[in-house]
Amino acid sequence: MLRLCHRPEFQLALPGHIIDLFFNSPAGYRAQYLADPNEGQKQNAKLIASLLDRLICYAEAHPPRVHMSVDRVRLALTACSAKVWLPEASFAFNHCLIEEIIVPLWRHNALAALDAFARKTRPDPEEQEKAIWGLRASQATSIEVKGAFLSDENEEIVPHDKICRRHDIHRFGYA
């Protein structure tokens, strides 16, 4: 279904210490979700709204490979599933416990996931694996702003594994 959808994506280069503060600090992006998943979602939308005009101007000056009108770019960026995150390449998706962030809930879930893997089973719930990565401080040099996936009819399509994104960040530190 997603292969018939399009979404705008923007990469914003920032100094590493700024990204660390933004993503990992006690008042940062993930902390908003930790405090309350709905507050995290609200702050995510507020951040994108603060960048919206500049992102639209950039999209007009640098048309994407797949053409999206300015109205579609705006619609995608203001949709509920639009998000800010770090490039996935900035995370090592392995099962090594690297505790760079101190969040008891995320640590509890990471240890439970690692215990399941040690027993050669899957964590329950499977999303618990994300907590292993949630304890890590990213070494990213940019953040990504990704609009919602839109169908040709401008319907927002949310991938199945992202429906509970705000709750995954709350419980595991990673989505």
C-alpha positions as CSV (number, residue, x, y, z in Angstrom):
1,M,0.0,0.0,0.0
2,L,2.8,2.5,0.8
3,R,4.5,2.1,-2.6
4,L,1.5,4.0,-4.0
5,C,2.0,6.8,-1.5
6,H,4.4,9.7,-1.3
7,R,5.7,11.9,1.5
8,P,8.1,14.8,1.7
9,E,11.3,14.3,3.6
10,F,13.7,16.9,4.8
11,Q,17.1,16.5,6.4
12,L,18.4,19.3,8.6
13,A,22.1,19.4,9.4
14,L,22.9,20.6,12.9
15,P,25.9,20.4,15.2
16,G,26.1,17.1,17.1
17,H,25.8,18.8,20.5
18,I,22.6,20.5,19.5
19,I,21.1,17.2,18.3
20,D,22.2,15.6,21.5
21,L,20.4,18.3,23.5
22,F,17.3,18.1,21.3
23,F,17.0,14.4,21.3
24,N,18.4,13.2,24.6
25,S,18.2,15.9,27.2
26,P,15.8,15.7,30.2
27,A,13.6,18.3,28.5
28,G,14.3,17.2,24.9
29,Y,12.2,15.6,22.2
30,R,12.0,12.0,23.6
31,A,11.5,13.4,27.2
32,Q,8.3,14.9,26.0
33,Y,7.0,11.5,24.9
34,L,8.3,9.9,28.1
35,A,6.4,12.4,30.2
36,D,3.2,11.8,28.2
37,P,2.7,10.2,24.8
38,N,0.1,12.8,23.9
39,E,2.3,15.7,25.0
40,G,5.1,14.2,22.8
41,Q,2.8,14.1,19.8
42,K,1.7,17.7,20.5
43,Q,5.3,19.0,20.8
44,N,6.2,17.1,17.6
45,A,3.4,18.9,15.7
46,K,4.4,22.2,17.3
47,L,8.0,21.7,16.1
48,I,7.0,20.9,12.6
49,A,4.6,23.9,12.6
50,S,7.5,26.1,13.6
51,L,9.5,24.9,10.6
52,L,6.6,24.6,8.1
53,D,7.1,27.9,6.2
54,R,10.8,27.3,5.7
55,L,10.3,23.7,4.7
56,I,7.6,24.8,2.1
57,C,10.0,27.4,0.7
58,Y,12.7,24.8,0.4
59,A,10.4,22.3,-1.3
60,E,9.4,25.1,-3.8
61,A,13.1,25.9,-4.6
62,H,14.2,22.2,-4.6
63,P,11.4,20.1,-6.1
64,P,11.6,16.4,-5.0
65,R,12.1,13.5,-7.4
66,V,8.5,12.7,-7.1
67,H,6.5,15.8,-7.7
68,M,4.3,17.0,-4.9
69,S,2.5,20.2,-5.1
70,V,3.1,22.8,-2.3
71,D,-0.5,22.1,-1.0
72,R,0.3,18.3,-0.8
73,V,3.6,19.0,1.0
74,R,1.8,21.3,3.5
75,L,-0.9,18.6,3.9
76,A,1.7,15.9,4.6
77,L,3.6,18.0,7.1
78,T,0.5,19.0,9.0
79,A,-0.9,15.5,9.2
80,C,-1.0,13.6,12.5
81,S,1.7,11.1,11.4
82,A,4.3,13.7,10.3
83,K,7.3,13.3,12.5
84,V,10.8,14.5,13.4
85,W,13.4,11.8,14.0
86,L,17.0,11.0,13.5
87,P,18.4,9.3,10.4
88,E,18.2,5.5,11.0
89,A,21.8,5.2,9.8
90,S,22.8,6.9,13.1
91,F,21.6,3.9,15.1
92,A,23.3,0.5,15.3
93,F,20.4,-2.0,15.3
94,N,22.0,-4.8,17.3
95,H,21.3,-6.3,20.6
96,C,24.3,-4.8,22.6
97,L,23.2,-3.0,25.7
98,I,24.7,0.4,25.5
99,E,23.3,2.5,28.4
100,E,23.9,6.2,27.5
101,I,20.5,7.4,28.6
102,I,19.2,6.8,32.1
103,V,15.5,6.0,31.9
104,P,14.3,3.2,34.2
105,L,11.3,2.3,32.1
106,W,13.4,2.0,28.9
107,R,16.1,0.0,30.8
108,H,13.5,-2.4,32.3
109,N,12.1,-3.0,28.8
110,A,15.6,-3.4,27.2
111,L,16.6,-6.0,29.9
112,A,13.4,-7.9,29.3
113,A,14.0,-7.9,25.6
114,L,17.6,-9.1,26.0
115,D,16.4,-11.8,28.4
116,A,14.0,-13.1,25.7
117,F,16.7,-13.1,23.1
118,A,19.0,-15.0,25.5
119,R,16.3,-17.6,25.8
120,K,16.1,-17.7,22.0
121,T,12.6,-16.3,22.0
122,R,11.1,-13.0,20.9
123,P,10.3,-10.3,23.4
124,D,6.6,-9.9,24.4
125,P,5.6,-7.5,23.1
126,E,7.9,-7.6,20.2
127,E,8.3,-3.8,20.2
128,Q,10.1,-4.2,23.5
129,E,13.3,-4.7,21.4
130,K,13.2,-1.0,20.6
131,A,14.2,-0.2,24.2
132,I,17.7,-1.6,23.5
133,W,18.1,1.2,21.0
134,G,16.2,3.7,23.1
135,L,18.9,3.7,25.8
136,R,21.5,4.9,23.2
137,A,22.5,8.5,22.6
138,S,22.5,9.0,18.8
139,Q,25.7,10.3,17.1
140,A,23.6,11.9,14.4
141,T,24.6,15.1,12.6
142,S,21.1,15.8,11.3
143,I,17.5,15.4,12.1
144,E,14.8,14.4,9.6
145,V,11.4,15.9,9.2
146,K,9.1,13.4,7.4
147,G,5.6,14.3,6.3
148,A,2.8,11.7,6.4
149,F,2.4,9.3,3.6
150,L,-0.3,10.5,1.3
151,S,-2.3,8.4,-1.2
152,D,-3.1,9.9,-4.6
153,E,-6.4,10.9,-3.1
154,N,-4.6,12.8,-0.3
155,E,-5.5,10.3,2.3
156,E,-3.0,9.9,5.2
157,I,-1.7,6.4,5.3
158,V,0.0,5.3,8.5
159,P,2.3,2.2,8.3
160,H,1.1,-0.5,10.6
161,D,4.3,-0.4,12.7
162,K,3.9,3.4,13.3
163,I,0.3,3.5,14.5
164,C,1.5,3.4,18.1
165,R,4.7,5.5,17.5
166,R,4.0,7.9,20.4
167,H,3.4,5.1,22.8
168,D,6.5,3.2,21.6
169,I,8.7,6.3,22.2
170,H,7.1,6.6,25.7
171,R,7.7,2.9,26.6
172,F,10.9,2.2,24.7
173,G,12.6,5.4,23.8
174,Y,12.6,4.4,20.1
175,A,9.9,4.1,17.5
